Amino acid sequence: MSLTNYLEGKRALVTGGASGIGLACARVLAERGARVTVADRPEAPGLETVASEGFTTWEIDLLDVTPLETARLEFDILVNNAGIQNVAPIEDFDPLMYRNMIRLMLEVPFLLTKACLPYMYSVGFGRVINISSIHGLKASPFKAAYVSAKHGLEGLSKVIALEGGPHGVTSNCINPGYVRTPLVEKQIADQAKVHSIPESEVIETILLQKNAIKRLVEPHEVAAMVAWLASPDAAMVTGSSHTIDGGWTA
């Protein structure tokens, strides 16, 4: 095994993998030798690109959790990445949107992990990598559902680490600041509306206000952390949260 193909023979599942962080993760895991399955909505932009690059695609609406409740999946690496965002004051926050966000970003990672653990335990190896957020550690106004879901994901990840440790399974969170993705680009208009400022001011005055490094995180920077957490070098790294935030939390 070389330094570049240390995931040879491993199978990886990346949710929300048709674009943004998920696509970057799929690509870097494949570069390291893994056979990657990308899960995303049937209508997700980018699925054709993913298929053309040789990834296996799993077209699934993850908000329909019923099939996941009894699923059994054989993956060595699970990257829980799928997410959505909604920006609104609590008094205006749509309850259905709140429930859907909690379902997608907290319940679905639980169900997918539950589905993967029996196989991981049987082979004595597993990597559960949760794409959390700075909002898994800190709060911001107007993001009640997102902050709630990501804080919950942090706790879930730690429980997985404690239960999985004796079986060779690690579980960690990655906590990026604002990443240059379609999800963040959509937020710019939403943030401009709730803060009553022009969209041109949102990145500097809202998104990067607390950053020491004044730029967005790039998807490949998050993917590089995923690749490391999946590597043999990270075998003793579990139950932890890894910030990629340009100094926000400092």
C-alpha positions as CSV (number, residue, x, y, z in Angstrom):
1,M,0.0,0.0,0.0
2,S,1.4,3.4,-1.0
3,L,0.8,6.7,0.6
4,T,-1.6,7.6,-2.2
5,N,-3.8,4.4,-2.3
6,Y,-4.2,3.7,1.4
7,L,-7.9,3.2,1.0
8,E,-7.5,0.5,-1.7
9,G,-10.3,-2.0,-1.2
10,K,-12.4,0.2,1.1
11,R,-15.9,1.2,0.3
12,A,-17.1,4.7,1.1
13,L,-20.6,6.3,1.1
14,V,-20.8,10.1,0.8
15,T,-24.2,11.7,1.3
16,G,-25.0,15.0,-0.5
17,G,-22.2,14.0,-2.8
18,A,-23.3,15.5,-6.1
19,S,-21.8,18.9,-5.4
20,G,-19.9,21.1,-3.0
21,I,-18.2,19.5,0.0
22,G,-19.7,16.1,-0.8
23,L,-18.3,16.0,-4.3
24,A,-14.9,17.1,-3.1
25,C,-14.9,14.3,-0.5
26,A,-16.0,11.7,-3.1
27,R,-13.1,12.7,-5.4
28,V,-10.4,12.7,-2.7
29,L,-11.5,9.4,-1.3
30,A,-11.5,7.9,-4.8
31,E,-8.0,9.3,-5.4
32,R,-6.9,7.5,-2.2
33,G,-8.2,4.2,-3.7
34,A,-11.7,3.9,-2.2
35,R,-14.7,2.7,-4.2
36,V,-17.1,5.6,-3.6
37,T,-20.9,5.7,-3.7
38,V,-22.5,9.1,-3.9
39,A,-26.0,9.5,-2.4
40,D,-28.1,12.4,-3.4
41,R,-31.6,13.4,-4.4
42,P,-32.7,12.2,-7.9
43,E,-33.1,15.8,-9.0
44,A,-29.8,17.0,-7.6
45,P,-27.8,19.0,-10.0
46,G,-24.5,17.3,-10.6
47,L,-25.5,13.7,-10.5
48,E,-24.7,13.2,-14.2
49,T,-21.2,14.6,-13.6
50,V,-20.8,12.3,-10.7
51,A,-21.8,9.3,-12.8
52,S,-19.5,10.4,-15.6
53,E,-16.6,10.4,-13.2
54,G,-17.2,6.8,-12.4
55,F,-18.8,7.0,-9.0
56,T,-21.7,4.7,-8.1
57,T,-24.8,6.8,-7.5
58,W,-27.5,6.2,-5.0
59,E,-30.5,8.3,-5.9
60,I,-32.5,8.7,-2.7
61,D,-34.6,11.3,-1.0
62,L,-33.1,11.0,2.5
63,L,-36.0,12.9,4.0
64,D,-38.0,9.7,3.5
65,V,-36.3,7.8,6.4
66,T,-38.5,4.7,6.4
67,P,-36.3,2.6,4.1
68,L,-33.3,3.5,6.2
69,E,-34.8,2.2,9.4
70,T,-34.2,-1.4,8.4
71,A,-31.3,-0.9,6.0
72,R,-28.0,-2.8,6.2
73,L,-25.1,-1.3,4.4
74,E,-21.6,-2.6,3.7
75,F,-19.4,0.5,3.7
76,D,-16.1,1.0,5.5
77,I,-16.3,4.8,5.4
78,L,-19.4,6.8,6.0
79,V,-19.3,10.6,5.3
80,N,-22.5,12.2,6.7
81,N,-22.5,15.4,4.6
82,A,-26.1,16.0,3.3
83,G,-27.5,19.3,4.6
84,I,-29.9,22.1,4.0
85,Q,-30.1,25.6,5.4
86,N,-32.9,28.1,6.2
87,V,-32.3,31.5,7.7
88,A,-35.2,33.1,9.6
89,P,-36.0,34.4,13.1
90,I,-37.5,31.8,15.4
91,E,-40.9,33.4,15.4
92,D,-41.0,33.2,11.6
93,F,-39.3,29.8,11.3
94,D,-41.5,27.3,9.4
95,P,-42.0,24.2,11.7
96,L,-42.0,21.8,8.8
97,M,-38.6,23.2,7.6
98,Y,-37.3,22.9,11.2
99,R,-38.3,19.2,11.4
100,N,-36.9,18.4,7.9
101,M,-33.6,20.0,8.8
102,I,-33.3,18.0,12.0
103,R,-34.3,14.9,10.2
104,L,-31.8,15.3,7.4
105,M,-28.8,16.4,9.5
106,L,-29.3,14.4,12.7
107,E,-31.7,11.6,12.2
108,V,-30.3,10.5,8.9
109,P,-26.7,10.3,10.1
110,F,-28.0,8.2,13.0
111,L,-29.9,5.8,10.7
112,L,-27.0,5.5,8.2
113,T,-24.5,4.8,11.0
114,K,-26.9,2.3,12.5
115,A,-27.1,0.6,9.1
116,C,-23.3,0.6,8.6
117,L,-22.0,-0.4,12.0
118,P,-22.8,-4.2,11.9
119,Y,-20.6,-4.5,8.8
120,M,-17.9,-2.2,10.2
121,Y,-17.8,-4.3,13.4
122,S,-17.6,-7.5,11.5
123,V,-14.5,-6.4,9.6
124,G,-12.9,-4.6,12.6
125,F,-12.6,-1.3,10.8
126,G,-14.8,1.8,10.2
127,R,-14.7,5.5,9.8
128,V,-17.7,7.6,10.5
129,I,-16.9,11.2,9.4
130,N,-19.6,13.8,10.1
131,I,-19.5,17.1,8.3
132,S,-20.7,19.3,11.1
133,S,-20.0,23.0,11.2
134,I,-18.7,25.8,13.3
135,H,-22.4,26.0,14.2
136,G,-22.0,22.6,15.9
137,L,-19.8,24.5,18.4
138,K,-21.2,28.0,18.3
139,A,-24.5,29.6,17.6
140,S,-25.6,32.4,15.3
141,P,-29.0,34.1,15.2
142,F,-31.6,33.1,12.7
143,K,-30.3,29.5,12.3
144,A,-32.3,27.7,15.0
145,A,-32.7,24.4,13.1
146,Y,-29.2,24.3,11.7
147,V,-27.5,25.0,15.0
148,S,-29.8,22.5,16.8
149,A,-29.0,19.8,14.2
150,K,-25.3,20.3,14.2
151,H,-25.0,20.5,18.0
152,G,-26.9,17.2,18.1
153,L,-24.6,15.7,15.5
154,E,-21.6,16.5,17.7
155,G,-23.2,14.5,20.6
156,L,-24.1,11.6,18.3
157,S,-20.6,11.5,16.9
158,K,-19.1,11.1,20.4
159,V,-21.5,8.3,21.3
160,I,-20.5,6.5,18.1
161,A,-16.9,6.9,19.0
162,L,-17.4,5.4,22.5
163,E,-19.4,2.4,21.2
164,G,-17.3,1.9,18.1
165,G,-13.8,2.2,19.6
166,P,-13.6,-1.4,20.8
167,H,-14.5,-2.6,17.3
168,G,-12.0,-0.5,15.3
169,V,-14.5,2.2,14.4
170,T,-13.7,5.8,14.8
171,S,-16.2,8.8,14.7
172,N,-15.3,12.4,14.3
173,C,-16.7,15.8,13.3
174,I,-15.3,18.3,10.9
175,N,-16.3,21.9,11.7
176,P,-15.8,24.2,8.8
177,G,-16.7,27.9,8.7
178,Y,-18.5,29.2,5.6
179,V,-17.5,27.0,2.6
180,R,-17.7,28.1,-1.0
181,T,-20.7,25.9,-1.9
182,P,-24.2,26.4,-3.4
183,L,-25.6,26.1,0.2
184,V,-23.6,29.2,1.3
185,E,-24.3,31.1,-1.9
186,K,-28.0,30.7,-1.3
187,Q,-27.5,32.0,2.2
188,I,-26.2,35.3,1.0
189,A,-29.6,36.5,-0.2
190,D,-31.2,35.2,2.9
191,Q,-28.8,36.9,5.2
192,A,-29.1,40.1,3.3
193,K,-32.9,40.0,3.9
194,V,-32.8,39.3,7.6
195,H,-30.1,41.8,8.3
196,S,-31.4,44.4,5.9
197,I,-28.1,45.0,4.1
198,P,-27.1,44.6,0.4
199,E,-26.0,41.1,-0.7
200,S,-22.5,42.6,-1.6
201,E,-21.9,43.3,2.1
202,V,-22.9,39.9,3.5
203,I,-19.7,38.0,3.0
204,E,-17.5,40.6,4.7
205,T,-19.8,41.9,7.4
206,I,-21.7,38.7,8.3
207,L,-20.1,35.5,7.0
208,L,-16.4,36.5,7.7
209,Q,-16.9,38.9,10.5
210,K,-15.2,36.7,13.1
211,N,-12.5,35.2,10.8
212,A,-8.8,36.0,11.1
213,I,-8.4,34.8,7.5
214,K,-10.9,36.7,5.4
215,R,-11.9,34.2,2.8
216,L,-14.3,31.4,2.4
217,V,-13.2,27.8,3.0
218,E,-12.7,25.8,-0.2
219,P,-14.4,22.4,-0.5
220,H,-11.1,20.6,-1.2
221,E,-9.8,21.9,2.2
222,V,-12.6,20.1,4.0
223,A,-12.1,17.0,1.8
224,A,-8.4,16.9,2.8
225,M,-9.4,16.5,6.4
226,V,-11.9,13.8,5.5
227,A,-9.1,11.9,3.7
228,W,-6.8,12.2,6.8
229,L,-9.5,11.0,9.2
230,A,-10.0,8.0,6.9
231,S,-6.3,7.2,6.9
232,P,-4.3,4.8,9.0
233,D,-2.5,7.9,10.5
234,A,-5.8,8.9,12.2
235,A,-6.5,5.5,13.8
236,M,-6.3,7.0,17.3
237,V,-8.4,10.1,16.5
238,T,-12.0,9.6,17.6
239,G,-14.7,11.5,19.4
240,S,-13.2,14.8,18.3
241,S,-14.2,17.9,16.4
242,H,-11.8,19.5,13.9
243,T,-12.3,23.2,13.0
244,I,-11.4,24.6,9.6
245,D,-12.6,28.1,10.3
246,G,-9.9,30.7,9.5
247,G,-9.6,31.5,13.2
248,W,-13.3,32.1,13.9
249,T,-13.4,30.1,17.1
250,A,-10.2,31.8,18.3
